[in-house]
Amino acid sequence: MPRLHALADEMRNRWPDVARIVMIHRVGEVPLTNAAVVVVVSAPHRDAAFEAARFGIDTLKSTVPVWKREDWAEGTSWGLEAQHITSVESVD
């Protein structure tokens, strides 16, 4: 997926010591309390890994078009209302 590759490239630009990056987004039904998105980063120093991982999850949520259907007691929503997709390059 081009947007995930762009995100990984930006993470490497900002944190050159980052060794490995894994980003997974589950497809299909995800039960409540289960993780839908995982971002894992390894680096020689934990501060860089934590910072890069936080940037990765925050930026993934705002730059990768991931839509989800949520079922509530009152009905169903695709969760599109608050999702404003931007490019990775525009994230501070």
Beta strands, then each sheet from edge to edge (+ up, - down):
strand 1: 20-25
strand 2: 37-42
strand 3: 70-72
strand 4: 75-77
sheet 1: 1+ 2-
sheet 2: 3+ 4-
end
